[in-house]
Amino acid sequence: MDKFTKNALIVCTVLSALVIVFFYVGTALGSKDLAGTDGKVEEAAAQSGNKTPHASLIELDQNGEYVGFTSVGVIGGFAAGYLWAMVFDEASGKGGTTHG
């Protein structure tokens, strides 16, 4: 394993661990009173913009939002991974910048 890959794996592991710790601490501190915050923010934004709030095109419950955002992230990750070599491959001259 080369040095970059090794360092990248270490950094990703540390960052993932920090995110998990922060989520755990946030839930342990009792952030349960945030229910309905989205609706309050949307109403405040609509009032400040002098517009009446209306429902979005697709209404998702909380689990639907998790599934939707995860699906979009996975699809975007696969697309970026598939196109990565084409965009950044300097050796073949297909993408990136050539030096020399």
Backbone hydrogen bonds, N-H to C=O, Kabsch-Sander energy under -0.5 kcal/mol:
donor,donor_aa,acceptor,acceptor_aa,energy
6,K,2,D,-2.1
7,N,3,K,-2.6
8,A,4,F,-2.9
9,L,5,T,-2.5
10,I,6,K,-2.0
11,V,7,N,-2.6
12,C,8,A,-2.6
13,T,9,L,-2.2
14,V,10,I,-2.4
15,L,11,V,-2.7
16,S,12,C,-2.4
17,A,13,T,-2.2
18,L,14,V,-2.3
19,V,15,L,-2.4
20,I,16,S,-2.3
21,V,17,A,-2.4
22,F,18,L,-2.8
23,F,19,V,-2.4
24,Y,20,I,-2.3
25,V,21,V,-2.8
26,G,22,F,-2.5
27,T,23,F,-2.2
28,A,24,Y,-2.4
29,L,25,V,-1.9
30,G,27,T,-0.8
31,S,26,G,-0.7
34,L,31,S,-0.7
35,A,32,K,-0.7
37,T,34,L,-1.9
40,K,36,G,-1.8
41,V,37,T,-2.5
42,E,38,D,-2.5
43,E,39,G,-2.3
44,A,40,K,-2.2
45,A,41,V,-2.4
46,A,42,E,-2.3
47,Q,43,E,-2.3
48,S,44,A,-2.2
49,G,45,A,-1.4
50,N,47,Q,-1.1
51,K,46,A,-2.8
60,L,58,I,-0.6
65,E,61,D,-2.0
66,Y,62,Q,-1.8
67,V,63,N,-2.4
68,G,64,G,-2.6
69,F,65,E,-2.8
70,T,66,Y,-2.3
71,S,67,V,-2.5
72,V,68,G,-2.4
73,G,69,F,-2.2
74,V,70,T,-2.5
75,I,71,S,-2.6
76,G,72,V,-2.5
77,G,73,G,-2.3
78,F,74,V,-2.4
79,A,75,I,-2.3
80,A,76,G,-2.6
81,G,77,G,-2.5
82,Y,78,F,-2.5
83,L,79,A,-2.2
84,W,80,A,-1.0
85,A,81,G,-0.5
87,V,83,L,-2.2
88,F,84,W,-2.6
89,D,85,A,-1.4
90,E,88,F,-0.9
94,K,89,D,-0.5
95,G,89,D,-1.4
96,G,87,V,-0.9
